[in-house]
Amino acid sequence: MIDKVTFKATDEQVLQMAANAVNASNPVGVGAIMYNPGSVFSKTDFCVMHSMVSVDYCGGRMTKFIAIRHGDYWKMREPHPEYQSWIRAYPTAKDLIESAGATVMEVSDAARE
């Protein structure tokens, strides 16, 4: 099972995490057709909808970033090397979370939840 990470962050920090994940991601499959290596994304390119920030493919880049708000904190799963191509820059969720200035509160074993 993939561990879940709970973290404290503002909406802006979570949007920055999404931008960081996309910018660090690679094109995969037919995404290579839409990929523009000069494209740089910022937090203003994303939004919080229904207490969630979700990016699947963006500009041809396989991102697979999902963060869900739970009251005063957020949760996401540890990255999987076959789905999140941003792990070459941010090997763990903690690395991505801290890249936006947010704070990890807890890493929990998904098998127990």
C-alpha positions as CSV (number, residue, x, y, z in Angstrom):
1,M,0.0,0.0,0.0
2,I,1.1,3.6,-0.6
3,D,1.5,5.7,2.5
4,K,-0.7,8.9,3.0
5,V,0.9,12.2,4.0
6,T,-0.9,14.8,6.1
7,F,0.3,18.3,5.8
8,K,-0.4,21.9,6.8
9,A,-0.6,24.3,3.8
10,T,-2.4,27.3,2.5
11,D,-4.3,27.0,-0.8
12,E,-1.6,29.0,-2.5
13,Q,1.1,26.5,-1.2
14,V,-0.9,23.6,-2.5
15,L,-1.3,25.3,-5.9
16,Q,2.5,25.9,-5.9
17,M,3.0,22.2,-5.3
18,A,0.8,21.4,-8.3
19,A,2.9,23.8,-10.4
20,N,6.2,22.3,-9.1
21,A,4.9,18.8,-9.9
22,V,3.9,19.7,-13.4
23,N,7.2,21.6,-14.1
24,A,9.2,18.5,-12.9
25,S,7.1,16.0,-14.9
26,N,8.0,14.3,-18.2
27,P,5.8,13.6,-21.3
28,V,4.6,10.0,-21.5
29,G,3.0,8.2,-24.4
30,V,0.9,10.5,-26.7
31,G,1.6,13.3,-24.2
32,A,4.8,13.8,-26.2
33,I,2.7,15.2,-29.0
34,M,1.5,18.1,-26.8
35,Y,4.7,18.5,-24.8
36,N,6.5,21.9,-25.1
37,P,9.7,21.8,-23.1
38,G,9.7,25.6,-22.8
39,S,6.4,25.7,-21.0
40,V,6.6,26.7,-17.4
41,F,3.5,26.6,-15.2
42,S,2.7,28.7,-12.1
43,K,0.3,28.3,-9.2
44,T,-2.1,30.6,-11.0
45,D,-2.6,28.0,-13.7
46,F,-4.4,25.7,-11.2
47,C,-7.3,26.0,-8.8
48,V,-8.9,24.4,-5.7
49,M,-12.2,22.8,-6.6
50,H,-14.4,21.0,-4.1
51,S,-11.6,21.0,-1.5
52,M,-9.2,19.3,-3.9
53,V,-6.3,20.1,-6.3
54,S,-6.0,17.5,-9.0
55,V,-3.7,17.4,-12.1
56,D,-3.6,14.4,-14.2
57,Y,-1.8,15.3,-17.5
58,C,-0.8,18.9,-18.1
59,G,0.8,20.1,-21.3
60,G,1.5,16.4,-22.2
61,R,3.3,15.8,-18.9
62,M,2.2,12.9,-16.8
63,T,1.8,14.5,-13.4
64,K,-0.9,12.6,-11.3
65,F,-1.0,15.1,-8.5
66,I,-3.9,15.0,-6.1
67,A,-4.2,16.8,-2.7
68,I,-7.4,16.8,-0.7
69,R,-8.3,19.3,2.0
70,H,-9.6,17.8,5.3
71,G,-10.5,20.8,7.5
72,D,-7.4,22.7,8.4
73,Y,-5.0,20.3,6.8
74,W,-4.4,18.5,3.5
75,K,-3.7,14.8,2.5
76,M,-1.9,13.2,-0.4
77,R,-0.3,9.9,-1.2
78,E,3.4,9.1,-1.6
79,P,4.3,9.2,-5.3
80,H,4.4,6.0,-7.3
81,P,7.3,5.8,-9.8
82,E,5.1,4.5,-12.6
83,Y,2.5,7.3,-12.3
84,Q,4.2,10.4,-11.0
85,S,7.0,11.4,-13.3
86,W,7.9,14.4,-11.0
87,I,9.6,12.0,-8.5
88,R,12.9,12.6,-10.3
89,A,12.9,16.1,-8.8
90,Y,10.9,15.3,-5.7
91,P,11.4,11.7,-4.6
92,T,8.9,11.8,-1.8
93,A,5.7,13.7,-1.0
94,K,7.6,15.5,1.8
95,D,10.1,16.8,-0.8
96,L,7.2,18.2,-2.9
97,I,5.3,19.6,0.1
98,E,8.4,21.4,1.4
99,S,9.2,22.8,-2.0
100,A,6.2,25.0,-1.6
101,G,7.0,26.0,2.0
102,A,4.4,23.8,3.6
103,T,4.8,21.5,6.6
104,V,4.4,17.7,6.8
105,M,2.4,16.7,9.9
106,E,2.2,12.9,9.6
107,V,3.0,10.0,7.3
108,S,0.6,7.1,7.9
109,D,0.5,3.6,6.7
110,A,-2.3,3.3,4.2
111,A,-2.9,-0.3,5.1
112,R,-4.1,0.7,8.6
113,E,-6.7,3.2,7.2
